[in-house]
Structure formats: C-alpha cells, structure tokens
Amino acid sequence: MIELDGAHGEGGGQLARLAVALGALTGKPLRLANVRANRARPGLAAQHLAAVRALAGLCDARCAGLELRSTAFSFAPRRRPEAGELRVDVGTAGSATLVLQALVPVLLAARAPSRVVVSGGTDVRQAPTWDYFHEVLLRLLGRMGVGVRASVVRRGYYPRGGGEVVVELEPSAPRPLVFEEKPGPWRIAGAAHVANLPLSVAERMRDAAALALHETLDMRVEALARGAAMGTGGAITLWAESEAGLLGASRVAERGVRAEALGAAAGSELAADLAAGAALDMHAADQVLVYMAMAKGRSSFTTRAVSSHARTAIWLLEQFLPAQFSVAPEDALWRVTVSPPGS
C-alpha cells in the first residue's frame, strides 16, 4: 500500500485524480490522507469523486472512504483496467476536462477501444477549457502517437453545469515527445464563443487578444445556438503550433469581468510564452508528464515556468512509475526531461 499525503506540493484535486489514475494504471493500492488539504474547502468535491468512482469501476477497485468531502480514502485495484462504454455524470458544474485527465491515460492501457461520455462543466474556471483540451492536449497526444477523438455535444458553465462531451480512444502506448530545437515559426489560431450572450462579447474577447499579441488572429468566433449550451457563459482559447512546440492559453467568461480583460489576459499569456521561446505552456507542461512517463524512451521540452502542479505531478509519478525526471534551468526557460530507468 502506497501511503500518500494529499497536502504535498499543490495539495489540491490534481494530486487525488492523478494518484488514483496511477493506481489503476499500475495495479498498486494506495491510501491518500489530507485530501485537498490546501484548498478552502478540503476533501473530495463532486468532480473528484466522479473521477475516482469511474476509475474504481474500470479496475474493480476495493475502496473505502469514497464520499463527498472525504479527506482520506483508499483505492486497491483488483484487475487491469477494462475498456468499453463509460458514462460519468459529475452532477454539478465540476470540470469534465479534469475528469478526462484522470480517465484518458488509464483507458489507453486497456485491452480494447473505449467510449466515454462525461456530463458537467465544459468551460469553468481553474480547469482547461474544452477547446484547450481539444486543440492543445489532444494535439500533443497526437504527436505522441495517441489517437483520441473528442467532440462536445453541449457546453456547460458554472453554476448549472449540464454540458456533455464524448471521447473515443484506442488502446496505445504513447511515444516519447522531444522538443529540443527553438520553436518557430508559429501558426496562431483560436476560438471564442458565448452562449445566451451577444456575439459582440466573443468578438471583443477576440479583438483584445489580437491587440495583446500584435497579430491578426485566425479565430472561430460564435454565439452558440439554443440547445448547444446549458446556461449562460463563454470562453476564449488561443493556441500556437510549430514543429518544435505547442502553446495554449484560455480564459472563461465571468460575471463582472469585461470581455476585453479576458481576451487581453489570454493574449498576454500566450505572447509571454512566444517571446520566451518556450516549447510548451506551463499548463500543458504538467498535463503531458504522465504520458511521457508511460512512454518507452526519453522525452524533453522547455517551458517558461514549472508550476507547483507540475512539481507535484513529478513527485507523484515517481511513487508509481520507474521514469526519471530532471528539471533544470536553460537560459530564461526550464528544461524538463523524462527518461527511462538507467538511461
């Protein structure tokens, strides 16, 4: 039984989701204490509980302590993860993309194709927007030889949730991802949408992002039709792609925050990564680590900052998998390298 302290590092939900995913992936039992200890409301929230219960079903795990706001639980897998049809209903506006972050690496190790339907929030704060998940993370996985098909049935926002997304994937082993050269030239694109708001709100987000980037953006801008979203909301997501890098930035519409402020924040964040010459943005940097650790070979990339989420993920991955991690300064950037044991 691997004993883990949920207060380690960032001490939030990512630690709990990734720990259980790694337990399911490796078959190693674990006990997690102090769940989300560093958050204002500690313990398992609805989205964490939904992810853990879904993973438990995939590997027939024996669990104790799985309940809303629980601050400690155990998870003991009893079989290799099984593929098939899976439906996960968060039941709130909890993030569908965060649930998928836990499920996708585990289902890649299953013996057959899988289809997952997740209901919840598609574009909520403190989580990847749906477009970031689709246009940044899944593009990176594609470069690692992992084919994941994803579509959004309906958008959902805080506080109602009600969104629905579908992901289909084949079992496969990720290939190493190596970004050694300075990235560029970049192809910059994006998407801005609103639901039950005027189209001009999305256009203002786009224009502010373009101003921050000093670019004329190739962006999809839309006001969603009735039935394409539950509730009122919106988001802007930007991405930049080159042969040696992939960057993203996003913001979610908030009551009381001007559309121009959201667009400018996303644009400025992407502009800073572009100016620094980073291969991955700091959010992608922590999300791809699990796939790099699963790959049979050396992976490497640069990023402008190594977040507490990334450092916590590295600490956790080292508890379950034999991969070796190196984080070292390189000019004004950080180089992260993931190597097989003994290399």
Secondary structure, DSSP 8 states (H G I E B T S, - for coil): -EEEETTSTT-SHHHHHHHHHHHHHHT--EEEESTTTTSSS-S--HHHHHHHHHHHHHTT-EEES-STT-SEEEEE--S----SEEEEE-SSS-BHHHHHHHHHHHHHTSSS-EEEEEEEBSS-TTS--HHHIIIIIHHHHHHTT--EEEEEEEEEBTTTB-EEEEEEE--------B--S---S-EEEEEEEEESS-HHHHHHHHHHHHHHHTS--EEEEEE--TTSEESSEEEEEEEEEETTEEEEEEEE--TTS-HHHHHHHHHHHHHHHHHHT-SB-HHHHHHSHHHHHHSSS-EEEEES---HHHHHHHHHHHHHS--EEEEEEETTEEEEEEE-TT-
